[in-house]
Amino acid sequence: MTRYRRRRTTNRLKVILTILILSLITTGVMIALSKMNNSGKLGSSKDSYAINTTAGNNQDVDKEPEPEPVADPMPTEITDQSKLKTSWTTESTFDGAKAFVEYAFDNVFKNGTKMQSWIFRNNTPLKEYTVKNKNKISFGSSDTYSDLEGITTFRGNNYRDNASYGTRTVSQKKLEIVWKKTGLGAISGEGSFWPGTGWTGQPLIVHWSEDVRKMMNINSDMKSKDLVEVIYPTLDGNIYFLDLETGKPTRNQIKIGYPIKGTGMIDPRGYPILYTGMGINDNGGKYSEYKYRIFNLLNQKEMYSIFGRDQVAFRGWGANDSSAILDKKTDTLLDCGENGLVYKVKMNTKFDKTAGTLSVAPQITKYRYRSPYNDEQGIENSPAVYKNYMYFCDNGGTLQCLDLNTMKPVWIFETGDDTDSSIVIEETKDGVFLYTANQVDKRGENGKNKFADCNIRKINAKTGELVWQKDYKCIYNYYINGGSLGTPVLGKDDISNMVIFNVCFTGSNTDGNMIALDKKTGEEIWNKKLTAYSWCSPVDFKSSDGKTYLVYTDYAGYMRLVDPMDGKTLDSVSLEGNVESSPAIYNDTIVVGSYAKKIFGIKVK
């Protein structure tokens, strides 16, 4: 009996032990499965474990699908000419229903300076602002900005440091015009005449992928070739589409009917989307809404518009000369308006190559501020971005660093005057730096000063501290400003020690200087006298032998080829009229338009 009972006891223990072991194994498997990440690998972070084991919150099984995004409604378009007629000289208003004083963020910076700012979700003011991790912006370096071959935005990327793409062999050191697109028009508006192409007026040059090219409404004779397309919004109110090789139209132009001064943007993911602003809303006394337009280039139809007449803006002038950029990872458009607002737009883009369909559902966040330095509103330069920090300067000279993930300013810097030249970012082993220069505008108006300095500066991008400053005396000229209007050349490779600026009206109201400064010290390397001033942004490009060259355009109507090592002119060609526009380069072909109502294709020989 005893042996029998022992045997029974032993079997019972074995069963119990077996059950315990199986339970432990099962528990271990369940814990392991709970830690698995989306790729099927074991997660190791505490956050991942907590998310997946929260009681009653099974993220993988019970999570509701996110609703289909809905585009923010566009304002009702008005046609009342008295309401549409505005002026860039009208002062901003800061009181009334749009003041939203109770929603202001009181920002205090390290130097004790204070500035109020606001955040709006479309037109609704927010008391707090947060973004999901998946929507947090962090741009890469400038060479990772675009997936497309070519120049897709002003100065090529988020650092605004390059408007040339590809390779070329420079042997003769000559320029040759190989085609001209004639027949551009002109528009009278806002008390002036707007012919051909203007400032900044840089063309976009895009080598489309074969599958996208075949989907678009390109002319049949162009669809079969390995097309590089020039896309050019112009002062005559049209957007032209040309073959880079021949200058012939690739498709019909898009007709807007009002001057476009600034540079457009092509979606850097290779999606067939064009973004472009509007410089003037007056065509011979007929006024329209200011719109920042988003076009589907499969069929050239307008998909959406952001209205410059914005009910939360302090300023009523709704033009848009800025060239936007787009964050590929978060599908976010970033743009600045002359109404004084910064736009952060979740595009919710859907591009189905198989079905040949394209759509957007823009959802708009706006940043507004009131500078402590002055009440000037409006941003004409194109924003530059390092990671999640955006840099821009306004008509009153307030340069600021904006954190795109909090929509709050990190620091501000007083430049002293209107700054339309876009900021250029340089990332080095010693830190991240900004190069910027202002113009002579506000300091001379109403007879205050006949002369004022153009201040060229290098600034620490992370702290806003001044590294060095170089000043050049300029003449004040109403309407056509002196100082720096062009974005500088940031030297690379064999000219990596220098940054090159154009400065206008240094001796008269028609001349200027091109100046190469040492990046580290700000001291002059060379100073070239220009008999005709230049509003354009000069472009550097490298030959196959490693030597860098530079081209720029000027008021006399010339494009000039320069050796940036010493500033000597190597060659020049006439573009038949004042050139305020900035060139773009693809391989050995330069494209730019002029007041002669023509677009030129120029070979570097």
Residue, then its C-alpha position, 0 to 999 in steps of 0.5 A: m500500500t505504501r509503495y502504491r501510494r508513493r507511486r501515486t504521489t509521484n505521478r501526481l507531482k509529475v502531472i503538477l510539474t508538467i502543468l507548471i512547466l507548460s504554464l511557464i512556457t505559455t506565459g513566456v511565449m505570450i510575453a514575448l509576443s506582446k513585445m514584438n514590434n511591427s516588423g516581427k522582431l522583439g521589442s526592447s523599449k519600455d515604451s513599446y512594452a507599456i503600449n502593448t500591455t495596457a489593460g483594455n487597450n490592445q493596440d493591434v486588435d482593437k484600435e479604430p482605423e484613423p478617419e479619412p483626412v478631410a481638407d480644410p475648407m477654402p474661403t468663399e472667393i469674393t469678386d467685390q473689387s473694392k474688397l480685393k484692391t489692397s496695397w503693400t503700403t497699407e499698415s498692419t492692424f493688431d487689434g479687433a476681432k482677430a487680435f486673440v490676445e488671450y491666446a498669445f504665447d509670451n516667449v522670453f528669449k535668453n537675452g531677455t527679449k520678449m515676443q508674442s506668438w500665436i498658433f492657429r489650426n486653420n482659423t482657430p487659435l490654440k492654447e496648446y499644440t502637440v504633434k504625434n511622433k510620426n508627424k514630427i519633422s526632422f529634415g536631413s542634410s541638403d543632399t537628401y532633400s529631393d528624390l528627383e533629378g533636377i532643381t525642385t525649389f528655390r536654391g534646390n533644397n532645405y539649406r538653400d545652397n545649390a541651384s545647379y544639378g548634374t555634371r558638365t565639362v568646361s573647356q572653352k569657358k564660354l557661354e552660348i545661347v542655344w534656344k529662346k522661348t519667345g512670346l512671353g507677355a507683360i501685365s500692368g498692375e500695382g502702379s508698375f509694369w511686369p514683363g517676362t520674368g522677375w525676382t526671384g523668378q528661378p525656373l524649376i528643372v525636373h527629370w521625370s521618371e518614365d512612369v510618371r512622364k507617361m501618365m502626364n498630359i505631355n505632348s505626344d512627341m515629348k512623351s517618348k523621349d527621356l524628358v527633362e522639363v523646365i517649369y517656369p511661373t512668370l510675370d505675365g501670369n502664365i506657367y510655361f512647360l519647356d523641353l530643356e534640350t530644345g526650348k519647345p513647349t512640352r504642354n500647354q501653359i497654365k494661365i493664372g492671369y496675374p503676375i508670379k514673381g517668386t519661384g515655384m516648387i515641385d514635390p521632391r518625392g517625384y509626385p507630379i505636383l506643382y506649388t506656386g504663389m502669386g506676386i500681384n493681384d492686379n491685372g490692368g485694374k482688375y483684381s482677384e483673390y491672392k492664392y497659393r496654388i497647388f496643381n495636379l501635373l497629370n492634368q494641370k488642374e488646380m487641386y487646392s489653394i491657400f488664400g492670401r487674404d487670411q482672416v487671422a493675418f495682421r497684414g492684408w497684403g496677400a502676395n506670396d513670393s516665397s518658395a516653399i519646401l516639403d518634408k517627404k517623411t511627414d508629407t508637410l508643406l512649409d511656406c511663408g506669406e507676405n501677410g506675415l504668416v507661416y504655413k505648416v500644411k499636412m498635405n495628406t497626399k495620395f498618389d496611386k501610380t497604378a490607378g493614375t490618380l492623385s489627390v491632396a487633403p490639406q490641413i493647415t496650421k498657422y504661426r503668427y507673431r508680433s516682433p518687438y523690434n517693429d510692426e512690419q509684417g510680411i515674409e518674402n524670402s524662402p524658408a531654410v530648414y535644419k532638422n526641425y528648425m526653420y529660419f526666415c526673416d521679414n520685412g522689418g528685419t526680424l530674423q527668427c528660428l522657429d521650432l516646427n514641432t512646437m511652433k514656437p520661436v527659439w530665438i530672434f535676431e534684429t537685422g536692422d532692415d527688410t531682408d528678402s535674400s534667403i538665408v543659407i545654412e551651412e553644417t560643419k564640424d564646428g557647428v551649424f551657421l547661417y549666412t544672411a544680408n539685408q537691404v537698404d529699405k526701411r532705414g531710408e524711407n521718408g527721407k530718413n537716410k540717403f545712405a545706409d549699410c548693407n549688413i552681411r552676417k554669419i550667425n550661429a544657427k542654434t543660438g542666434e549669436l553673431v559670429w561676424q558682420k561685414d558692412y557695405k555702404c549703399i544708396y537708398n532708392y525707393y521701390i528698387n532697393g539697394g543692399s542685398l537681394g540675391t541669395p549668396v553662393l555658399g562655397k564648396d570644394d575648391i572654393s569652400n573657404m568663401v561665401i559670395f554676395n551681390v550688393c546693389f547701389t554701392g556707388s550709384n543707383t545702377d551699380g553694385n559689387m560682388i564680394a567674396l568673404d572668408k567664411k571663418t573671419g568675414e574678411e574680403i577675399w576679393n571685391k568685384k565692381l559691377t557697372a550694372y547691379s544684380w538682384c539675381s542669386p548667383v549660381d556656382f557649378k563644378s566642371s568635371d575637372g573639379k574646378t568651380y565656376l559661377v554665373y550671375t545676371d544683371y540690370a544691363g541684361y547680361m549673364r556673366l561667367v566668372d571665376p570665383m577664385d578671383g572674381k574675374t569675368l570669363d565671358s558674357v552673353s546678352l539676354e536682351g533686357n534687365v534680368e532680376s531672375s535667378p538662373a538654374i542649371y541642369n548638367d551643361t544647360i543654364v535656364v533663366g528669363s528676362y524683362a525681354k519677355k523671353i526665356f533662354g537656354i544657355k550652354v556652358k562650353 
